[in-house]
């Protein structure tokens, strides 16, 4: 029962927070002129319809991988013992003994592994991003001080640093389980 509660609670939070963020963003910038999302600023997306479709697909993928990891998990650990933390992190993602830096430019050959890995880290990061964006919008609507200091670089720094911390902590916890 615990995994069902976790799955439905986290899924509901992600759907709520992503929807709330989109609603607030649309209210602020119906023409996307003030949108800081890299899909708009770097990717050139200029239509709400296109942006919502892309974000919906990405969110659906994240929730699909969360479902896979929750209900059809695979063991991501190497069978052999003695891996360093760096090689363990590489193995978790890639399925072979590689240093962690390889995860920045290599891709797992097994989609099941990718989906299981992303079901952990992508879901956690999306939930965190929902927390950050929800707090941001609450502060924008209720704090004159926050409005004066709010900036996209600060928000993205918080998001990136937080997600890196989440991924690092999850890898450390998994490594501790591996060493037992």
Secondary structure, DSSP 8 states (H G I E B T S, - for coil): -HHHHHHHHHHHHHHHHHHHHHHHHHHH-TTSTT---HHHHTT----HHHHHHHHHHHHHHHHHHHHHHHHS----S-SSS---HHHHHHHHHHSS---GGGGGT---S-HHHHHHHHHHHHHHHHHHHHHHHHHHHHHHHH-HHHHHH--HHHHHHHHHHHHHHHHHHHHHHHHHHHH-
